[in-house]
Amino acid sequence: MFGVVEGFYGQMWDWIDRINLMEFMGRVGLDTYIYAPKWDRLHRDWWRLPYDTGFANNLAMLLDSASRYGVRIVFALSPGLDMDYSSRDDLGMLLRKFEWVMEVGISDLALFLDDIPPVLRGKGFKTLAEAQAFVTNSVLKDLRPRSLILCPTFYYGLKEDYMRELGKAVDSEVRIVWTGMWVASYRISEDDLESVSRLLDRKPFIWDNYPVNDYFIVNGLTRLHMGPIRNRPEKIKELVSGYVSNPMNQYEASKIPLYTVAEALSGSYNPEKSLSDAVDYLANKAARYWLRRFVDFNKASFMDLNEDSVTKENADEVLEVVNNLFETLNNRKLLKELEPVLGKMASIARYAKGESTYLSWKVQTAGEYNPPMTSERMVKDVFGVVARKVPWYAKAYVKPEV
């Protein structure tokens, strides 16, 4: 199971995106898609409520597309915000909703208990791990899905007591999610994977939080992650029970880093060559050079902050890149996703040439990487490193007074 989890916060992809994604995944060698958008309220906040017939019809179309391209659809529910682990009513509602999903035609399920307070609700359980294992095993025993994936509440780092107990209590058939030593790990090593395997008593199922950019998006910022995946073991497929990449809110733009993920999973991997090949795959011939140059200005991430910056010396070239992408790129949906960043790049170029122009601090590009979080949180929980780069042109920003 190697593919994509639509697991981000913010605006969800639409059904046309998801259906078309099946062809992309099949062509690049990815075989698993997990439905789990955080802003689908019936997936998470209102998990007790049923989906309607329209949703079932869309799922059926997705399954049809997936079957044609050899992709497995996994459907996730995320009841942990308010589920009473000992409530027969709550468990019954969860089972019935999963059962409905299976009646539509989906054989693979996921129970996601991430991003919730680590609160033990209910009676008769001594620990959170015991309660969550009970619910997980109940889903497996009562519904017998082809596969079941569990995302635990402590899904990164090495929370030893919790993970060890969960690993012993959860049926060995269940795949257990891990994101690495941090939420969006700047590296995942073989030693990391071996350590968590010992705790969970099984190989982990990796949820890789790249190229996801929701921590910018939900804070009103635009920042694209167009660079290649980095710092993963060459033989990662041998060390895990599965691997999924969590993409950006921007569906078309996500295909470039997702292409590199697929190549990284295939074994021999050169990030720079893979990135170039990804552009060739996605763009029509006339636009490839210009899109490749655009990527050069937008490939920074928590794994590698290096990308080109706009200067007085290259300002004319940047304006040429912007203008030519608008003229040559046939993928209009991709162009729409890139448009805010193209506008910011053009503004920086004019500013570098000495023109008086407005620079929006809400769009980050070309040497600016500034997630809206403290450096302490970056290092301790989110990335494992300080991932921040302030550009020379930031002095032109005028932020509103708080």
FENKAUR-V894997 format. One record per residue. PHI is phi in whole degrees, 0 to 359 (NA if undefined). OMEGA is omega in radians with two decimals (* if undefined). BURIAL is # if it has 16 or more other ideal C-beta (glycine too) atoms within 10 Angstrom, else .. Layout:
BEGIN
phi = <PHI,PHI>
omega = <OMEGA,OMEGA>
burial = <BURIAL,BURIAL>
END
This chain:
BEGIN
phi = <NA,223,183,228,243,279,235,270,273,97,305,282,290,266,293,297,303,297,296,291,301,300,294,303,298,300,287,263,95,259,235,221,235,251,273,199,292,298,268,278,294,282,277,231,299,248,297,286,277,279,282,261,296,299,296,299,295,294,300,297,294,297,298,297,296,298,295,289,245,70,251,268,263,248,250,250,239,229,270,290,298,216,289,269,294,259,280,293,294,297,297,298,296,297,295,294,291,297,297,300,300,292,293,293,131,269,256,241,238,218,248,253,240,268,54,229,298,283,255,272,257,115,243,94,247,274,223,296,299,297,295,290,295,300,295,299,294,294,300,296,290,282,253,49,293,299,210,224,245,245,258,284,291,261,250,222,71,234,279,299,299,296,293,295,294,298,299,284,273,280,310,296,289,280,275,247,283,211,259,112,287,224,298,237,282,293,210,229,254,299,298,301,293,292,295,287,298,294,292,274,60,184,291,285,260,278,256,267,277,207,266,312,228,294,289,276,301,287,258,80,249,246,209,267,252,257,278,281,296,221,61,242,300,299,255,300,298,280,253,228,267,168,207,228,259,267,272,280,297,277,295,293,297,297,297,294,295,296,301,291,299,300,289,298,287,281,124,299,214,241,306,292,295,298,296,296,296,297,297,300,292,273,257,293,304,294,261,298,300,290,291,297,292,301,300,302,267,219,251,290,203,294,275,196,277,285,198,290,244,274,229,299,288,250,300,295,296,298,297,293,300,299,296,288,295,298,275,251,284,283,283,290,293,299,300,297,294,277,305,300,286,300,298,293,299,296,296,297,298,294,296,296,276,99,282,275,214,272,249,277,282,276,238,247,193,52,96,246,222,216,300,280,203,287,297,298,292,305,286,286,239,271,245,93,215,279,247,212,217,260,276,297,275,298,294,275,287,236,272,294,290,275>
omega = <-3.08,-3.07,-2.96,2.96,3.02,-2.97,-3.04,2.98,3.11,-3.06,-3.13,2.93,3.06,-3.03,3.08,3.07,-3.08,-3.14,3.11,3.12,-3.11,3.11,3.12,-3.11,3.13,-3.09,-3.11,3.04,3.04,-2.95,-3.07,3.03,3.11,3.08,-3.12,-3.12,-3.05,-3.09,2.90,-3.01,3.13,3.01,-2.94,-3.03,-3.08,-3.01,-3.13,-3.06,-3.10,2.95,-3.11,-3.10,3.11,3.10,3.12,3.12,3.10,3.08,-3.13,3.10,3.09,3.12,3.13,3.11,-3.13,-3.11,-3.13,-3.07,3.05,-3.12,3.10,3.09,3.06,-3.13,-3.10,2.91,-3.04,-3.01,-2.89,-3.10,-3.09,-3.12,2.98,-3.01,-3.13,-3.08,3.08,3.12,3.14,3.13,3.13,3.11,3.12,-3.13,-3.12,-3.14,3.05,-3.14,3.08,3.11,3.14,3.10,3.06,3.10,-3.13,-3.08,-3.04,-3.03,3.06,3.07,-3.06,-3.13,-3.10,3.07,3.07,3.04,-3.14,-3.05,3.09,3.10,3.13,-3.08,3.02,3.11,3.12,-3.06,3.08,-3.14,3.13,-3.12,-3.11,3.06,3.12,-3.13,-3.14,-3.13,3.10,3.09,-3.13,-3.07,-3.04,-3.03,-3.14,3.06,3.08,3.04,3.10,3.13,3.10,2.95,-3.08,3.12,3.03,-2.97,3.07,-3.09,-3.13,3.07,-2.81,-3.08,-3.12,-3.06,3.14,3.13,3.13,-3.13,3.13,-3.02,-3.09,-3.14,-3.06,3.10,-3.00,3.02,-3.09,-3.03,3.02,-3.12,-3.07,-3.13,3.11,-3.12,3.06,-2.89,3.13,3.00,2.95,-3.06,3.06,3.12,3.09,-3.09,3.11,3.14,-3.12,3.08,3.12,-3.13,-3.05,-3.12,3.11,3.05,-3.12,2.99,-3.00,2.94,-3.05,-3.09,3.01,0.19,-3.09,-3.13,-3.05,3.14,2.90,-2.97,-3.06,3.05,3.05,-3.13,3.03,3.07,3.14,3.00,-3.07,-3.08,-3.12,3.00,-3.11,2.94,3.02,-3.11,-3.14,-3.10,-3.04,-3.09,3.14,-3.00,-3.06,3.06,3.12,-3.10,3.02,3.11,3.09,-2.99,3.11,2.99,3.12,-3.00,-3.08,-3.14,3.14,-3.06,-3.13,3.07,3.11,3.06,3.14,3.07,3.14,-3.14,3.10,3.13,-3.07,3.11,-3.14,-2.96,3.03,-3.03,-3.08,3.11,3.13,3.13,3.11,3.11,3.13,3.10,3.12,-3.13,-2.96,-2.97,2.98,-2.95,-3.08,-3.05,-2.97,-3.13,-3.07,3.09,3.11,3.11,3.06,3.13,3.12,-3.13,-3.02,-3.08,3.12,3.06,3.09,3.12,-3.07,-3.07,-3.05,2.98,-3.14,3.07,3.09,3.14,3.07,-3.08,-3.09,-3.06,3.14,3.11,-3.14,3.09,3.08,3.10,-3.11,-3.09,-3.10,3.07,3.10,-3.07,-2.95,-3.01,-3.12,-3.12,-3.02,3.10,3.06,-3.13,3.11,3.11,-3.10,-2.96,3.12,-3.13,3.07,3.11,3.12,3.12,3.12,3.12,3.11,-3.13,3.12,3.09,3.13,3.13,3.07,3.12,3.05,-3.07,-3.13,3.08,3.13,3.10,-3.12,3.07,-3.11,-3.11,2.90,3.07,3.08,3.05,-2.99,3.12,-3.10,3.11,-3.13,3.08,3.12,3.14,3.08,-3.05,-3.02,-2.98,-2.84,-3.05,-3.01,3.10,2.96,-3.12,-3.08,3.10,-3.10,-3.06,-3.14,-3.05,-3.13,3.14,3.14,-3.10,2.98,-3.13,3.12,3.11,3.14,*>
burial = <#,#,#,#,#,#,#,#,.,#,.,#,#,.,.,.,.,#,#,#,#,#,.,#,#,#,.,#,.,#,.,#,#,#,#,#,#,#,.,#,.,.,#,#,.,.,#,#,.,.,#,.,.,.,.,#,.,#,#,.,.,#,#,.,#,#,.,.,.,.,#,#,#,#,#,#,#,#,#,#,.,.,#,.,#,#,.,.,.,#,#,.,#,#,.,.,#,#,.,.,#,#,.,#,.,#,#,#,#,#,#,#,#,#,#,.,.,.,.,.,#,.,.,.,#,.,.,#,#,.,#,#,#,#,#,#,#,.,#,#,.,.,#,.,#,.,#,#,#,#,#,#,#,#,#,#,#,.,#,.,.,#,#,#,#,#,#,.,#,#,.,.,.,#,#,#,#,#,#,#,#,#,#,#,#,#,#,#,.,.,.,#,#,.,#,#,#,.,#,#,.,#,#,#,#,#,#,#,#,#,#,#,#,#,#,#,#,#,.,.,#,#,#,#,#,#,#,#,#,#,.,#,#,.,.,#,.,.,#,#,#,#,#,#,#,#,#,#,#,#,#,#,#,#,#,#,#,#,#,#,#,#,#,#,#,.,.,.,#,.,#,.,.,#,#,#,#,#,#,.,.,#,#,.,.,.,#,#,.,#,#,#,#,#,#,#,#,#,#,#,#,#,#,#,#,.,#,#,#,#,#,.,.,#,#,.,.,#,#,.,#,#,.,#,#,.,.,#,#,.,#,.,.,#,#,.,#,#,.,#,#,#,.,#,#,#,#,#,#,#,#,#,.,.,.,.,.,.,#,.,.,.,#,#,#,#,#,#,#,#,#,.,.,.,.,.,.,#,.,.,.,#,#,#,#,.,#,#,.,.,#,.,#,.,.,.,.,.,.,.,.,.>
END
